[in-house]
Amino acid sequence: MSHKRVAILISGGGSNMVALADSMAGDHPARPCLVLANDPDAGGLDKARARGIAVASVDHRPHAGDRAAFEAALMEPLEAAAPDIICLAGFMRVLTPDFVNRWQGRMLNIHPSLLPKYRGLNTHARALEAGDGEHGCTVHEVTAALDDGPVLGQARVPVLPGDNPAALAARVLEQEHRLYPAVLRRFAAGDRRPVWLP
């Protein structure tokens, strides 16, 4: 069988990228074809190299204020890798509608909240401030609106007495590493039914 080609976009250490890459083995319908970072020093690039995955980086800083130029530069290694699916895994740049539309229906993102709650940043602190009893993470299709798009999976964690944002974030991250590979496997097989992890 021919495997779906997956490009993974990262900005930092790439823990979700590692979870995704390591899951794409055996009878998995996809394989990683590229890990692409917006920071040449992103720690995840070395982790990808160690796994034999092609890597590229496009430093966003020289393109400050010119998102179109940054995305044009991003598009070069992406087009060359010819991915069937793009996974945003801690990729901290907001993408323009033009870029999103180019990959519409083939681009996934993981977000550390139970969307539609807490789009954007500082999700763990916001959940604590709101007094929520549970928190979690969501994998969704990327659309032009930030942290929007059809939900493809969610995992939930209880908010515990005495939690701080760091403790809550660590528990959510464990679930991200379970959820994202589960969603990718199903999505790569052509199945868009959401994955609900307890």
TIDREN-84663 format. One line per field, with one value per atom (N, C-alpha, C): atom name; residue number from 1; residue in three letters; x, y, z. Coordinates in steps of 0.1 Angstrom, whole numbers, plus 5000, padded with zeros to 4 digits. Each point is the difference from the previous one (the first is absolute). Example, Ala and Ser with C-alpha at 12.3 -4.5 7.8 and 13.67 -1.06 7.14 Angstrom:
name	N/CA/C/N/CA/C $
resi	1/1/1/2/2/2 $
resn	ALA/ALA/ALA/SER/SER/SER $
X	5132/4991/5009/4996/5009/4992 $
Y	4943/5012/5012/5011/5011/5011 $
Z	5078/5000/5000/4993/5000/5008 $
***
This chain:
name	N/CA/C/N/CA/C/N/CA/C/N/CA/C/N/CA/C/N/CA/C/N/CA/C/N/CA/C/N/CA/C/N/CA/C/N/CA/C/N/CA/C/N/CA/C/N/CA/C/N/CA/C/N/CA/C/N/CA/C/N/CA/C/N/CA/C/N/CA/C/N/CA/C/N/CA/C/N/CA/C/N/CA/C/N/CA/C/N/CA/C/N/CA/C/N/CA/C/N/CA/C/N/CA/C/N/CA/C/N/CA/C/N/CA/C/N/CA/C/N/CA/C/N/CA/C/N/CA/C/N/CA/C/N/CA/C/N/CA/C/N/CA/C/N/CA/C/N/CA/C/N/CA/C/N/CA/C/N/CA/C/N/CA/C/N/CA/C/N/CA/C/N/CA/C/N/CA/C/N/CA/C/N/CA/C/N/CA/C/N/CA/C/N/CA/C/N/CA/C/N/CA/C/N/CA/C/N/CA/C/N/CA/C/N/CA/C/N/CA/C/N/CA/C/N/CA/C/N/CA/C/N/CA/C/N/CA/C/N/CA/C/N/CA/C/N/CA/C/N/CA/C/N/CA/C/N/CA/C/N/CA/C/N/CA/C/N/CA/C/N/CA/C/N/CA/C/N/CA/C/N/CA/C/N/CA/C/N/CA/C/N/CA/C/N/CA/C/N/CA/C/N/CA/C/N/CA/C/N/CA/C/N/CA/C/N/CA/C/N/CA/C/N/CA/C/N/CA/C/N/CA/C/N/CA/C/N/CA/C/N/CA/C/N/CA/C/N/CA/C/N/CA/C/N/CA/C/N/CA/C/N/CA/C/N/CA/C/N/CA/C/N/CA/C/N/CA/C/N/CA/C/N/CA/C/N/CA/C/N/CA/C/N/CA/C/N/CA/C/N/CA/C/N/CA/C/N/CA/C/N/CA/C/N/CA/C/N/CA/C/N/CA/C/N/CA/C/N/CA/C/N/CA/C/N/CA/C/N/CA/C/N/CA/C/N/CA/C/N/CA/C/N/CA/C/N/CA/C/N/CA/C/N/CA/C/N/CA/C/N/CA/C/N/CA/C/N/CA/C/N/CA/C/N/CA/C/N/CA/C/N/CA/C/N/CA/C/N/CA/C/N/CA/C/N/CA/C/N/CA/C/N/CA/C/N/CA/C/N/CA/C/N/CA/C/N/CA/C/N/CA/C/N/CA/C/N/CA/C/N/CA/C/N/CA/C/N/CA/C/N/CA/C/N/CA/C/N/CA/C/N/CA/C/N/CA/C/N/CA/C/N/CA/C/N/CA/C/N/CA/C/N/CA/C/N/CA/C/N/CA/C/N/CA/C/N/CA/C/N/CA/C/N/CA/C/N/CA/C/N/CA/C/N/CA/C/N/CA/C/N/CA/C/N/CA/C/N/CA/C/N/CA/C/N/CA/C/N/CA/C/N/CA/C/N/CA/C/N/CA/C/N/CA/C/N/CA/C/N/CA/C/N/CA/C/N/CA/C/N/CA/C/N/CA/C/N/CA/C/N/CA/C/N/CA/C/N/CA/C/N/CA/C $
resi	1/1/1/2/2/2/3/3/3/4/4/4/5/5/5/6/6/6/7/7/7/8/8/8/9/9/9/10/10/10/11/11/11/12/12/12/13/13/13/14/14/14/15/15/15/16/16/16/17/17/17/18/18/18/19/19/19/20/20/20/21/21/21/22/22/22/23/23/23/24/24/24/25/25/25/26/26/26/27/27/27/28/28/28/29/29/29/30/30/30/31/31/31/32/32/32/33/33/33/34/34/34/35/35/35/36/36/36/37/37/37/38/38/38/39/39/39/40/40/40/41/41/41/42/42/42/43/43/43/44/44/44/45/45/45/46/46/46/47/47/47/48/48/48/49/49/49/50/50/50/51/51/51/52/52/52/53/53/53/54/54/54/55/55/55/56/56/56/57/57/57/58/58/58/59/59/59/60/60/60/61/61/61/62/62/62/63/63/63/64/64/64/65/65/65/66/66/66/67/67/67/68/68/68/69/69/69/70/70/70/71/71/71/72/72/72/73/73/73/74/74/74/75/75/75/76/76/76/77/77/77/78/78/78/79/79/79/80/80/80/81/81/81/82/82/82/83/83/83/84/84/84/85/85/85/86/86/86/87/87/87/88/88/88/89/89/89/90/90/90/91/91/91/92/92/92/93/93/93/94/94/94/95/95/95/96/96/96/97/97/97/98/98/98/99/99/99/100/100/100/101/101/101/102/102/102/103/103/103/104/104/104/105/105/105/106/106/106/107/107/107/108/108/108/109/109/109/110/110/110/111/111/111/112/112/112/113/113/113/114/114/114/115/115/115/116/116/116/117/117/117/118/118/118/119/119/119/120/120/120/121/121/121/122/122/122/123/123/123/124/124/124/125/125/125/126/126/126/127/127/127/128/128/128/129/129/129/130/130/130/131/131/131/132/132/132/133/133/133/134/134/134/135/135/135/136/136/136/137/137/137/138/138/138/139/139/139/140/140/140/141/141/141/142/142/142/143/143/143/144/144/144/145/145/145/146/146/146/147/147/147/148/148/148/149/149/149/150/150/150/151/151/151/152/152/152/153/153/153/154/154/154/155/155/155/156/156/156/157/157/157/158/158/158/159/159/159/160/160/160/161/161/161/162/162/162/163/163/163/164/164/164/165/165/165/166/166/166/167/167/167/168/168/168/169/169/169/170/170/170/171/171/171/172/172/172/173/173/173/174/174/174/175/175/175/176/176/176/177/177/177/178/178/178/179/179/179/180/180/180/181/181/181/182/182/182/183/183/183/184/184/184/185/185/185/186/186/186/187/187/187/188/188/188/189/189/189/190/190/190/191/191/191/192/192/192/193/193/193/194/194/194/195/195/195/196/196/196/197/197/197/198/198/198 $
resn	MET/MET/MET/SER/SER/SER/HIS/HIS/HIS/LYS/LYS/LYS/ARG/ARG/ARG/VAL/VAL/VAL/ALA/ALA/ALA/ILE/ILE/ILE/LEU/LEU/LEU/ILE/ILE/ILE/SER/SER/SER/GLY/GLY/GLY/GLY/GLY/GLY/GLY/GLY/GLY/SER/SER/SER/ASN/ASN/ASN/MET/MET/MET/VAL/VAL/VAL/ALA/ALA/ALA/LEU/LEU/LEU/ALA/ALA/ALA/ASP/ASP/ASP/SER/SER/SER/MET/MET/MET/ALA/ALA/ALA/GLY/GLY/GLY/ASP/ASP/ASP/HIS/HIS/HIS/PRO/PRO/PRO/ALA/ALA/ALA/ARG/ARG/ARG/PRO/PRO/PRO/CYS/CYS/CYS/LEU/LEU/LEU/VAL/VAL/VAL/LEU/LEU/LEU/ALA/ALA/ALA/ASN/ASN/ASN/ASP/ASP/ASP/PRO/PRO/PRO/ASP/ASP/ASP/ALA/ALA/ALA/GLY/GLY/GLY/GLY/GLY/GLY/LEU/LEU/LEU/ASP/ASP/ASP/LYS/LYS/LYS/ALA/ALA/ALA/ARG/ARG/ARG/ALA/ALA/ALA/ARG/ARG/ARG/GLY/GLY/GLY/ILE/ILE/ILE/ALA/ALA/ALA/VAL/VAL/VAL/ALA/ALA/ALA/SER/SER/SER/VAL/VAL/VAL/ASP/ASP/ASP/HIS/HIS/HIS/ARG/ARG/ARG/PRO/PRO/PRO/HIS/HIS/HIS/ALA/ALA/ALA/GLY/GLY/GLY/ASP/ASP/ASP/ARG/ARG/ARG/ALA/ALA/ALA/ALA/ALA/ALA/PHE/PHE/PHE/GLU/GLU/GLU/ALA/ALA/ALA/ALA/ALA/ALA/LEU/LEU/LEU/MET/MET/MET/GLU/GLU/GLU/PRO/PRO/PRO/LEU/LEU/LEU/GLU/GLU/GLU/ALA/ALA/ALA/ALA/ALA/ALA/ALA/ALA/ALA/PRO/PRO/PRO/ASP/ASP/ASP/ILE/ILE/ILE/ILE/ILE/ILE/CYS/CYS/CYS/LEU/LEU/LEU/ALA/ALA/ALA/GLY/GLY/GLY/PHE/PHE/PHE/MET/MET/MET/ARG/ARG/ARG/VAL/VAL/VAL/LEU/LEU/LEU/THR/THR/THR/PRO/PRO/PRO/ASP/ASP/ASP/PHE/PHE/PHE/VAL/VAL/VAL/ASN/ASN/ASN/ARG/ARG/ARG/TRP/TRP/TRP/GLN/GLN/GLN/GLY/GLY/GLY/ARG/ARG/ARG/MET/MET/MET/LEU/LEU/LEU/ASN/ASN/ASN/ILE/ILE/ILE/HIS/HIS/HIS/PRO/PRO/PRO/SER/SER/SER/LEU/LEU/LEU/LEU/LEU/LEU/PRO/PRO/PRO/LYS/LYS/LYS/TYR/TYR/TYR/ARG/ARG/ARG/GLY/GLY/GLY/LEU/LEU/LEU/ASN/ASN/ASN/THR/THR/THR/HIS/HIS/HIS/ALA/ALA/ALA/ARG/ARG/ARG/ALA/ALA/ALA/LEU/LEU/LEU/GLU/GLU/GLU/ALA/ALA/ALA/GLY/GLY/GLY/ASP/ASP/ASP/GLY/GLY/GLY/GLU/GLU/GLU/HIS/HIS/HIS/GLY/GLY/GLY/CYS/CYS/CYS/THR/THR/THR/VAL/VAL/VAL/HIS/HIS/HIS/GLU/GLU/GLU/VAL/VAL/VAL/THR/THR/THR/ALA/ALA/ALA/ALA/ALA/ALA/LEU/LEU/LEU/ASP/ASP/ASP/ASP/ASP/ASP/GLY/GLY/GLY/PRO/PRO/PRO/VAL/VAL/VAL/LEU/LEU/LEU/GLY/GLY/GLY/GLN/GLN/GLN/ALA/ALA/ALA/ARG/ARG/ARG/VAL/VAL/VAL/PRO/PRO/PRO/VAL/VAL/VAL/LEU/LEU/LEU/PRO/PRO/PRO/GLY/GLY/GLY/ASP/ASP/ASP/ASN/ASN/ASN/PRO/PRO/PRO/ALA/ALA/ALA/ALA/ALA/ALA/LEU/LEU/LEU/ALA/ALA/ALA/ALA/ALA/ALA/ARG/ARG/ARG/VAL/VAL/VAL/LEU/LEU/LEU/GLU/GLU/GLU/GLN/GLN/GLN/GLU/GLU/GLU/HIS/HIS/HIS/ARG/ARG/ARG/LEU/LEU/LEU/TYR/TYR/TYR/PRO/PRO/PRO/ALA/ALA/ALA/VAL/VAL/VAL/LEU/LEU/LEU/ARG/ARG/ARG/ARG/ARG/ARG/PHE/PHE/PHE/ALA/ALA/ALA/ALA/ALA/ALA/GLY/GLY/GLY/ASP/ASP/ASP/ARG/ARG/ARG/ARG/ARG/ARG/PRO/PRO/PRO/VAL/VAL/VAL/TRP/TRP/TRP/LEU/LEU/LEU/PRO/PRO/PRO $
X	5008/4992/5009/4995/5008/4996/5010/4997/4998/4991/4998/5013/5003/5012/4996/5007/4996/5012/4997/5010/4995/5010/4997/5007/4992/5006/5001/5012/5003/5007/5000/5007/5011/4999/5008/5005/4998/5006/4994/4988/4994/4995/4995/4995/4988/4991/4989/5005/5010/5005/5006/5007/5006/4989/4990/4988/4994/4998/4995/5009/5013/5010/5001/5001/5002/4988/4988/4988/4999/5007/4998/5010/4996/5008/4991/5006/4992/4988/4988/4989/4993/5007/4994/4999/4989/4998/5009/5008/5008/5014/5009/5014/5004/5009/5005/5009/4998/5009/5008/4996/5008/4996/5010/4998/5005/4991/5003/4998/5011/4999/5001/4994/5002/5012/5008/5011/5011/5012/5010/5006/4998/5005/4990/4988/4990/5005/4998/5006/4994/4988/4994/5006/5008/5007/5010/5008/5009/4993/4989/4992/4995/4996/4996/5012/5011/5012/5004/4999/5004/4990/4989/4990/5001/5009/5002/4989/4994/4990/5006/4997/5005/4995/5009/4997/5003/4993/5002/4996/5006/4996/4999/4990/4999/4998/5011/5000/4990/4990/4990/5005/5011/5004/5004/5007/5004/4987/4989/4988/4990/5005/4992/4991/4987/4991/4996/5005/4997/4996/4988/4996/5000/4996/4999/5014/5010/5014/5004/4997/5003/4993/4988/4992/5005/5004/5005/5013/5008/5013/4996/4990/4996/4995/4993/4994/5010/5012/5010/5004/5004/5003/4988/4988/4988/4996/5000/4996/5010/5013/5010/4997/4995/4997/4987/4992/4987/4992/4997/4992/4985/4994/4986/4993/5007/4994/5011/4996/5008/4995/5009/4997/5007/4993/5006/5001/5013/5003/5008/4992/5007/5006/4994/5005/4994/5009/4995/4998/4998/4998/4986/4993/4986/5001/4993/5001/4989/5003/4990/4989/4989/4990/5005/5009/5005/5008/5008/5008/4990/4991/4991/4991/4996/4991/5008/5013/5008/5000/4999/5000/4987/4990/4987/4995/4996/4995/5011/5013/5011/5009/4996/5009/4993/5008/4994/5009/4993/5007/4996/5009/4996/5000/4990/4998/4998/5007/4998/4988/4988/4988/4989/4988/4989/4992/5005/4993/4985/4992/5003/5004/5003/5005/5014/5004/5014/5008/4995/5009/5012/5011/5012/5008/5007/5011/4995/5009/4998/4988/4997/4988/4999/5011/5000/4996/5006/4997/4986/4995/4986/4990/5003/4991/5000/5012/5000/4993/5002/4993/4985/4995/4986/4994/5009/4995/4995/5004/4996/5003/4991/5002/5008/5000/5009/5005/5011/5008/5004/5008/5005/5006/4999/5006/4991/5002/4991/5009/4997/5006/4989/5003/4990/5006/4991/5004/5003/5010/5004/4991/4994/4993/5006/4995/5005/4998/4991/4997/5009/5006/5009/4993/5007/4995/4986/4996/4986/5000/4991/5000/4994/4996/4994/5008/4994/5007/5002/5012/5003/5003/5001/5003/5002/4996/5003/5004/5008/5004/4998/4995/4996/5009/5003/5007/4992/4999/4994/5009/4994/5008/5000/5012/5001/5002/4996/5002/5015/5003/5015/5007/4993/5006/5006/5011/5005/5001/5002/5000/5011/5011/5011/4996/4994/4996/4988/4991/4989/5005/5010/5005/5007/5007/5008/4990/4989/4990/4993/4997/4994/5010/5013/5009/5001/4999/5000/4988/4989/4988/5002/5007/5002/5008/5010/5008/4992/4989/4991/4990/4995/4989/5004/5011/5004/5004/5007/5003/4987/4991/4987/4992/4999/4993/5007/5013/5007/4998/5001/4998/4987/4989/4987/4998/5006/4998/5008/5012/5008/4993/4991/4993/4987/4998/4989/4987/5002/4988/5001/4990/5000/4991/4995/4992/5010/4994/5009/5004/5012/5005/4997/4993/4997/5008/5010/5007/4995/4998/4994/5010 $
Y	4988/5012/5012/5011/5012/5008/5005/5007/5015/5006/5014/5007/5011/5007/5012/5000/5010/5010/5012/5011/5005/5002/5005/5013/5010/5014/5002/5004/5002/5014/5004/5012/4998/4989/4998/4986/4994/4987/4988/5002/4990/4987/5002/4987/4994/5008/4994/4995/5006/4995/4986/4998/4987/4990/5004/4990/4996/5010/4997/4991/5004/4993/4986/4998/4987/4991/5006/4992/4995/5007/4996/4989/4988/4988/4988/4989/4988/5002/4997/5001/5013/5010/5014/5005/5007/5004/5012/5005/5012/4999/5008/5001/5014/5004/5014/5003/5011/5003/5013/5008/5012/5005/5006/5008/5014/5009/5014/5009/5008/5010/5014/5009/5014/5006/4991/5005/4989/5005/4990/4993/5006/4994/4991/4998/4992/4986/4997/4987/4988/5001/4989/4996/5009/4997/4989/5000/4990/4986/5001/4988/4994/5008/4995/4994/5007/4995/4986/4999/4987/4989/5003/4990/4998/5007/4999/5007/5010/5008/5012/5003/5013/5012/5009/5013/5012/5011/5013/5010/5012/5011/5013/5008/5013/5010/5007/5010/5011/5001/5011/5014/5001/5013/5010/4995/5009/5005/4993/5004/5008/5005/5007/5010/5000/5009/4997/4989/4996/4985/4997/4986/4993/5008/4993/4995/5008/4996/4988/5000/4989/4987/5001/4988/4996/5009/4996/4992/5004/4993/4986/5000/4987/4990/5006/4991/4993/5005/4993/4986/4998/4987/4991/5007/4992/4994/5009/4995/4989/5002/4990/4987/5000/4987/4994/5008/4995/4992/5006/4993/4998/4990/4998/5006/5001/5005/5009/5011/5008/5000/4998/5000/5012/5009/5011/4995/4999/4994/5010/5010/5010/5010/5002/5010/5014/5009/5012/5012/4998/5011/4999/5012/5000/5000/4991/4999/5008/5005/5008/4992/5005/4993/4994/5008/4995/4986/5000/4988/4989/5003/4989/4995/5009/4995/4991/5002/4991/4986/4998/4986/4997/5007/4998/4985/4995/4986/4990/5005/4991/5005/5010/5005/4999/4994/4998/5008/5003/5008/4994/5000/4996/5013/5002/5012/4996/5006/4995/5006/4998/5003/4991/5000/4993/5011/5001/5010/4996/5011/5014/5008/4995/5007/5004/5012/5005/4998/5007/5001/5009/4998/5009/4994/5009/4997/4999/4996/4999/4993/4989/4992/4994/4996/4993/5010/5011/5011/5004/5001/5005/4989/4987/4990/5001/5002/5001/5012/5011/5013/4998/4993/4998/4990/4993/4990/4987/4997/4988/4988/4990/4987/4991/5003/4991/5009/4995/5007/4989/5004/4990/5005/4992/5004/4996/5007/4997/4999/4991/5000/5004/5009/5005/5003/5000/5004/5015/5004/5015/5007/5010/5009/5014/5010/5013/5007/4996/5006/4993/5008/4994/4990/4988/4990/4997/4999/4997/4987/4998/4989/4987/4991/4988/4992/4997/4992/4986/4994/4987/4991/5006/4992/5009/4994/5007/4990/5005/4992/5009/4995/5008/4996/5010/4997/5008/4994/5007/5011/5011/5011/4996/4999/4995/5012/4998/5011/5003/5012/5004/5001/4997/5001/5014/5000/5013/4998/5010/4998/4990/5000/4990/4986/4997/4987/4995/5009/4997/4998/5008/4999/4987/4995/4987/4989/5000/4989/5001/5012/5001/4995/5003/4996/4985/4993/4985/4995/5007/4996/5004/5012/5004/4989/4994/4989/4987/4999/4988/5004/5012/5004/5002/5008/5004/4988/4990/4988/4993/4999/4993/5007/5013/5007/4999/5001/5000/4986/4990/4986/4999/5005/4999/5009/5012/5010/4995/4994/4995/4989/4993/4989/5005/5013/5006/5000/4999/5000/5013/5008/5013/5000/4988/4999/5004/5009/5004/4989/5001/4991/5006/4994/5005/4991/5006/4992/5005/4990/5004/5008 $
Z	5000/5000/5000/4994/5000/5012/5007/5012/4997/5008/5000/5005/4994/5004/5009/5012/5010/5003/4999/5004/5013/5009/5014/5002/5004/5002/5015/5004/5014/5002/5013/5004/5011/5007/5012/5001/5012/5003/4992/4995/4992/5007/5012/5007/4993/4994/4993/4986/4994/4988/5002/5011/5004/5001/5008/5002/4986/4992/4986/4992/4999/4992/5004/5014/5005/4998/4999/4998/4985/4991/4986/4996/5004/4998/4998/4996/4998/4990/5005/4990/5000/5005/5000/4985/4997/4986/4995/5009/4996/5005/4994/5004/5000/5009/5000/4988/4993/4988/5003/5010/5003/5013/5008/5011/4997/5002/4995/5012/5003/5012/4995/5008/4998/5008/5006/5008/4997/4994/4996/5013/5011/5013/5007/4994/5007/5003/5013/5004/4993/4995/4993/4987/4994/4988/5002/5011/5003/5003/5006/5003/4987/4991/4987/4992/5000/4993/5006/5013/5006/4996/4995/4996/4985/4993/4986/4991/5007/4992/4995/4987/4994/5008/5001/5008/4991/5004/4994/5010/4999/5008/4992/5004/4994/5011/5003/5011/4998/5009/4997/5003/5007/5005/4988/4990/4989/4993/5001/4993/5009/5011/5010/4992/5003/4994/4985/4995/4986/5000/5005/5001/4987/4989/4987/4995/5003/4996/5009/5012/5009/4995/4997/4995/4986/4992/4987/5002/5010/5003/5006/5008/5006/4990/4990/4989/4992/4999/4992/5004/5013/5004/5001/5003/5001/4987/4990/4986/4995/5004/4996/5006/5013/5007/4995/4994/4995/5010/5012/5010/4996/5005/4998/5012/5012/5012/5007/5005/5008/5015/5009/5014/5007/5005/5008/5014/5005/5013/5008/5007/5007/4991/4989/4990/5004/5004/5007/4991/4987/4991/4995/4999/4995/4985/4993/4985/4994/4988/4993/4993/4997/4993/4987/4993/4987/5002/5011/5002/5005/5008/5005/4989/4991/4989/4990/4999/4992/5004/5014/5005/5007/4997/5007/4999/5011/5001/5002/5000/5002/5011/5008/5010/5013/5010/5013/5010/5012/5010/5014/5009/5014/5009/5008/5008/5014/5010/5014/5007/4995/5007/4994/5006/4995/4991/4988/4991/4999/4999/4997/5012/5011/5011/4998/5004/5001/4987/4990/4988/5004/4992/5003/5011/5007/5009/5015/5008/5015/5004/4993/5002/5014/5006/5013/5011/5000/5009/4999/4988/4998/5005/4998/5005/5016/5006/5015/5005/4993/5004/4999/4990/4999/5009/5008/5009/4994/4988/4993/5007/4999/5007/4991/4987/4991/4989/4994/4990/4990/4990/4991/4987/4990/4987/4989/4988/4989/4987/4992/4986/4991/4991/4991/4986/4990/4987/5000/4993/5000/4989/5005/4991/5002/4992/5000/5014/5007/5013/5011/5009/5010/5009/5001/5009/4998/4988/4996/4992/4991/4991/5007/4992/5006/5010/5011/5010/4996/5001/4996/5012/5012/5012/5012/5011/5013/5011/5009/5012/5012/5011/5011/5012/5008/5013/5011/5012/5011/5005/5004/5007/5015/5005/5014/5010/5012/5010/5001/5001/5001/4987/4989/4986/4998/4993/4994/4985/4993/4985/4995/5007/4996/5002/5012/5003/4990/4998/4991/4986/4995/4987/4998/5011/4999/4998/5007/4999/4986/4995/4987/4989/5002/4990/4998/5012/4999/4991/5002/4991/4986/4998/4986/4993/5007/4994/4997/5006/4997/4989/5001/4991/4986/4998/4987/4991/5005/4992/4996/5010/4997/4990/5000/4990/4986/5000/4987/4994/5007/4995/4993/5007/4994/4988/5001/4989/4988/5002/4989/4993/5007/4994/4993/5000/4993/5009/5013/5009/5008/4999/5007/5012/5005/5012/5012/5009/5011/5009/5006/5010/5014/5009/5013/5010/5006/5011/5013/5009/5014/5007 $
***
